[in-house]
Each structure stands twice: as C-alpha cells, then as structure tokens.
Amino acid sequence: MVLALDIGNSDITVGLWKDNAWKHVWRISSRPDLPELYYGVKIRDYFFESGNAVDQVTTIVLSSVVPAMNDKMKSVSRTLFEKEPIVLGPKVYASLPMQILNPFEIGSDLVANAAAAYFKYKQTCIVVDFGTALTFTTVSGTGEILGVSIAPGLKTAIRALSQNTAKLFDVPLEVPASSLGKNTITAIQSGILIGYEGLVRNVVTKIQAELNMPCILVATGGLSSVITPLGSFFHSIEPNLTLDGLRLIGEHVSA
C-alpha cells in the first residue's frame, strides 16, 4: 500500500492506494498550531475504522506547501508507520525524468500535478487545480514544466469578500441560473463562479496561444467540479490527480 500525504494551506489530503485504486481519501484540517499527536491519532483512527493495518504501508510520499507542518508529518510517518517518507523537494526532483522550473521555489503540489499529467499523457498538458489557490501548471510532453499561473481560489475569493465588506457574507458555491444576480447570494455567485469560468477559459486560451498548440486540459482539486459549465471544457476532471502524482513519483524514486 502507498500512503500519499498532500499538505495544503487549508487541508491535508491523506490517500491510501491499494489494489490499484485510491481505496480511501481522507481530509484533515491543516493547522500548524495542532500537535503532532493530533495528526498521528487521526490517521491511526482512519486506518482502524477502514480495516487497514498500518504495517501494510510500503511507501509514504509527502508533499507540503506549509513548512510548519513538515516535521510533524515526517514524525507521524516514522512513529506510526516506521517509514521514512519520500518528501518532494529539489533532491527528489533531480531523480525525475522531468525539468522542474525553479525547483527551490515551485510548490511541490504543482510538481505532483505536473508529474501525474506527464506520466499519464506524455503530451503538453495544462493542469488547472481548484484549491485554496487556483493554479495553472503547464507541462510539456517531454516533462518540462513550462510555467505556472496563480490566482486566488474560489473559496479564498468569497472569503475575502465576506471578511472585507460589512454587508457581504459566505455563500454556497453554486453556479446561479442567471448572471444577473437578484439578491446578495446570487450576485456573489454570479461574480465569483461565472467570473471564474471566464478567468479559467481566458488563461487557458492565452497559454495555448503562446505555445501555438492545443493542450490536454486536466482539472483537479477539491472544487474542480463546482464550475459546472467548464465540465466539457476539460478533457479530464481528476480530483485525485495530485495524489496520483505523489504515487507515481514515489514509484519512480523507489524503483
């Protein structure tokens, strides 16, 4: 079994790969103020409740964009699973058949996304990740990360509105029936969700024009299915793409 740990700004995604599938995907709040013991107990309980044994895990792969969480999760790997995790970073990147843009700066989640797209498709891909940030990672068919675009994510944008305006508040992430909002909720939904549809289409169009070629378009992230009009825009919507990238990198490093 492979355990993938994707530590993001909002959540830690814990994926258990078994029998050629992600049998379980759990999410824990990513909070550096909580002790290592909290995360160890949570993950241990997930294994117990799902009927999986911690000693069956053969490989642990870890990606983190929250430096304050790194030592905690490495310690959990050693204590709970008695395994040294493969931690994405420049040393691991150097072993991949890829060319990583700014290896000391690029987010490891973006590298995982690019690796998954490269290993799966071997064609130029644009991976759009709908997370805390909305990211566009372009990787060539030879494994070169050509560039990245970053914008605030959907929830981040809505949260910014509610926190910085007196009369606006969090709303459900649902595409409204009309772009003409009739109340505060549908007005925000129109501006954010319909607006972000245009943002995604425009950024992708600009990237493809600059490359002068069509690309495989892959969506991922927890909110990848929220903007329903974009469903047919992507060639594939893969919520677990980042986990796939971690697994594939782990397999390559361990081979």
C-alpha positions as CSV (number, residue, x, y, z in Angstrom):
1,M,0.0,0.0,0.0
2,V,1.1,3.6,-0.7
3,L,0.2,6.4,1.6
4,A,0.2,9.9,0.0
5,L,0.1,13.0,2.1
6,D,-0.7,16.2,0.4
7,I,-0.3,19.1,2.9
8,G,-2.1,22.2,1.7
9,N,-2.9,25.5,3.2
10,S,-6.5,24.5,4.1
11,D,-6.5,20.7,4.3
12,I,-4.2,17.7,4.5
13,T,-5.4,15.1,2.0
14,V,-4.5,11.6,3.0
15,G,-4.8,9.0,0.3
16,L,-4.4,5.2,0.6
17,W,-3.5,3.4,-2.6
18,K,-4.4,-0.3,-2.5
19,D,-5.2,-2.8,-5.2
20,N,-4.5,-0.3,-8.0
21,A,-7.0,2.3,-6.7
22,W,-7.4,5.1,-4.1
23,K,-9.4,3.0,-1.7
24,H,-9.6,5.8,0.8
25,V,-9.1,9.5,0.7
26,W,-9.4,11.4,3.9
27,R,-9.1,15.1,4.7
28,I,-7.8,16.8,7.9
29,S,-7.6,20.5,8.6
30,S,-4.1,21.8,8.0
31,R,-3.3,23.6,11.3
32,P,0.3,24.1,12.3
33,D,-0.9,25.0,15.8
34,L,-2.1,21.5,16.5
35,P,0.4,19.0,17.9
36,E,1.9,16.0,16.0
37,L,0.0,13.7,18.3
38,Y,-3.3,15.0,16.9
39,Y,-2.4,14.1,13.4
40,G,-1.0,10.7,14.3
41,V,-4.2,9.8,16.2
42,K,-6.4,11.0,13.4
43,I,-4.6,8.9,10.7
44,R,-4.3,5.9,13.0
45,D,-8.1,6.1,13.6
46,Y,-8.8,6.3,9.9
47,F,-6.8,3.1,9.3
48,F,-8.5,1.3,12.2
49,E,-12.0,2.4,11.1
50,S,-11.3,1.3,7.5
51,G,-9.9,-2.0,8.4
52,N,-6.4,-1.4,7.1
53,A,-3.2,-2.2,9.0
54,V,-0.5,0.5,9.3
55,D,2.2,-2.1,8.9
56,Q,0.9,-2.9,5.4
57,V,2.1,0.5,4.1
58,T,5.2,0.1,2.0
59,T,5.8,3.7,0.8
60,I,4.9,7.1,2.1
61,V,5.1,10.1,-0.2
62,L,4.7,13.6,1.2
63,S,4.1,17.0,-0.4
64,S,3.8,20.2,1.6
65,V,3.2,23.8,0.9
66,V,3.1,24.6,4.7
67,P,6.7,24.4,6.0
68,A,5.5,24.4,9.7
69,M,3.7,21.1,9.1
70,N,6.7,19.3,7.5
71,D,8.4,18.0,10.7
72,K,5.1,17.0,12.3
73,M,4.1,14.8,9.4
74,K,7.5,13.3,8.9
75,S,7.5,12.4,12.6
76,V,4.0,10.8,12.2
77,S,5.4,8.7,9.3
78,R,8.3,7.5,11.4
79,T,6.3,6.9,14.6
80,L,3.1,5.4,13.2
81,F,4.3,3.6,10.1
82,E,8.0,3.2,10.9
83,K,8.8,4.5,7.5
84,E,10.9,7.4,6.2
85,P,8.7,9.4,3.9
86,I,9.7,10.5,0.4
87,V,9.5,14.2,0.7
88,L,9.1,16.2,-2.5
89,G,11.8,18.8,-3.0
90,P,14.8,19.6,-5.2
91,K,16.7,16.3,-4.3
92,V,13.7,14.2,-5.4
93,Y,13.0,16.4,-8.4
94,A,16.6,15.7,-9.6
95,S,15.8,12.0,-9.9
96,L,12.8,12.5,-12.1
97,P,12.8,12.4,-15.9
98,M,11.5,16.0,-15.9
99,Q,12.8,19.5,-16.0
100,I,11.5,21.4,-12.9
101,L,11.1,25.2,-13.1
102,N,12.7,26.9,-10.2
103,P,13.0,23.7,-8.0
104,F,13.6,25.6,-4.8
105,E,10.6,27.9,-5.3
106,I,7.8,25.9,-7.1
107,G,5.1,24.4,-4.9
108,S,5.5,20.6,-4.5
109,D,1.8,20.2,-5.2
110,L,2.3,21.8,-8.6
111,V,5.2,19.4,-9.3
112,A,3.0,16.5,-8.3
113,N,0.3,17.7,-10.7
114,A,2.8,18.1,-13.5
115,A,4.3,14.7,-12.8
116,A,0.9,13.0,-12.9
117,A,0.0,14.7,-16.2
118,Y,3.4,13.9,-17.7
119,F,3.4,10.2,-16.7
120,K,-0.2,9.7,-17.8
121,Y,-0.4,11.6,-21.1
122,K,3.1,12.3,-22.4
123,Q,1.6,15.3,-24.2
124,T,1.6,19.0,-23.4
125,C,-0.9,19.5,-20.6
126,I,-2.4,22.4,-18.7
127,V,-3.4,21.3,-15.2
128,V,-5.9,23.6,-13.5
129,D,-6.0,23.0,-9.8
130,F,-9.1,24.4,-8.0
131,G,-7.8,24.7,-4.4
132,T,-7.1,27.4,-1.9
133,A,-5.3,29.0,-4.9
134,L,-6.4,28.5,-8.5
135,T,-3.3,27.3,-10.3
136,F,-2.5,26.6,-13.9
137,T,0.6,24.3,-14.4
138,T,1.8,23.7,-18.0
139,V,4.0,20.7,-18.6
140,S,5.4,19.6,-22.0
141,G,5.2,16.1,-23.5
142,T,8.9,15.7,-22.5
143,G,8.3,16.5,-18.9
144,E,9.4,20.2,-18.8
145,I,7.3,22.4,-16.6
146,L,6.9,25.4,-18.9
147,G,5.2,27.8,-16.5
148,V,2.7,28.4,-13.8
149,S,-0.2,30.9,-13.3
150,I,-1.7,31.5,-9.9
151,A,-4.9,33.3,-8.8
152,P,-7.0,33.3,-5.6
153,G,-9.1,30.1,-5.3
154,L,-12.9,30.2,-5.3
155,K,-13.3,29.9,-1.5
156,T,-10.4,32.4,-1.0
157,A,-12.2,35.0,-3.2
158,I,-15.5,34.6,-1.4
159,R,-13.8,34.7,2.0
160,A,-12.1,37.9,1.0
161,L,-15.4,39.5,0.2
162,S,-17.1,38.4,3.4
163,Q,-14.1,39.5,5.6
164,N,-13.6,42.9,4.0
165,T,-17.1,44.1,3.4
166,A,-19.7,44.8,6.0
167,K,-22.8,43.5,4.2
168,L,-21.4,40.5,2.2
169,F,-21.1,37.0,3.6
170,D,-20.1,33.5,2.6
171,V,-22.4,31.9,0.1
172,P,-22.9,28.3,-1.3
173,L,-20.5,27.5,-4.2
174,E,-23.2,27.0,-6.8
175,V,-23.5,28.4,-10.3
176,P,-26.5,30.7,-10.5
177,A,-29.2,30.3,-13.1
178,S,-28.6,33.9,-14.3
179,S,-25.6,36.2,-14.4
180,L,-28.0,38.9,-13.3
181,G,-28.0,38.5,-9.5
182,K,-31.3,39.3,-7.8
183,N,-30.0,39.2,-4.2
184,T,-26.7,39.2,-2.4
185,I,-26.3,35.4,-2.7
186,T,-26.9,35.2,-6.4
187,A,-24.9,38.4,-7.0
188,I,-21.8,36.9,-5.4
189,Q,-22.3,33.6,-7.1
190,S,-22.6,35.3,-10.4
191,G,-19.5,37.4,-9.9
192,I,-17.3,34.6,-8.5
193,L,-18.5,31.5,-10.2
194,I,-19.4,32.9,-13.6
195,G,-16.4,35.3,-13.4
196,Y,-14.0,32.4,-12.6
197,E,-15.4,30.5,-15.6
198,G,-14.2,33.3,-17.7
199,L,-10.9,33.6,-15.9
200,V,-10.2,29.9,-16.5
201,R,-11.1,30.0,-20.2
202,N,-9.1,33.1,-20.8
203,V,-5.9,32.0,-19.0
204,V,-6.0,28.6,-20.8
205,T,-6.7,30.3,-24.2
206,K,-3.7,32.7,-23.6
207,I,-1.4,29.8,-22.7
208,Q,-2.3,27.8,-25.7
209,A,-1.9,30.8,-28.0
210,E,1.5,31.5,-26.6
211,L,2.5,27.9,-27.1
212,N,0.9,27.9,-30.5
213,M,-0.6,24.4,-29.9
214,P,-3.7,22.8,-28.3
215,C,-3.0,21.2,-25.0
216,I,-4.6,18.4,-22.9
217,L,-6.7,20.2,-20.3
218,V,-6.9,18.5,-16.9
219,A,-8.8,19.8,-13.9
220,T,-8.2,18.7,-10.3
221,G,-8.6,19.9,-6.7
222,G,-11.5,19.7,-4.3
223,L,-13.5,22.3,-6.2
224,S,-12.8,21.1,-9.7
225,S,-16.4,20.1,-10.4
226,V,-18.0,23.3,-8.9
227,I,-18.0,25.4,-12.1
228,T,-20.3,23.1,-14.0
229,P,-20.2,25.0,-17.3
230,L,-16.5,24.1,-17.5
231,G,-17.2,20.3,-17.4
232,S,-17.0,19.9,-21.2
233,F,-14.1,22.4,-21.5
234,F,-11.6,19.9,-19.8
235,H,-10.5,16.7,-21.4
236,S,-10.5,15.1,-17.9
237,I,-11.5,16.0,-14.4
238,E,-9.4,14.1,-11.9
239,P,-10.0,15.0,-8.3
240,N,-7.1,12.8,-7.1
241,L,-4.5,13.9,-9.7
242,T,-2.2,15.4,-7.0
243,L,-2.3,12.1,-5.2
244,D,-1.6,10.2,-8.4
245,G,1.4,12.4,-8.9
246,L,2.7,11.6,-5.5
247,R,2.2,7.9,-6.0
248,L,3.9,8.0,-9.4
249,I,6.9,10.0,-8.1
250,G,7.1,7.5,-5.2
251,E,7.1,4.6,-7.6
252,H,9.8,6.2,-9.7
253,V,12.1,7.1,-6.8
254,S,11.6,3.6,-5.2
255,A,12.3,1.7,-8.4
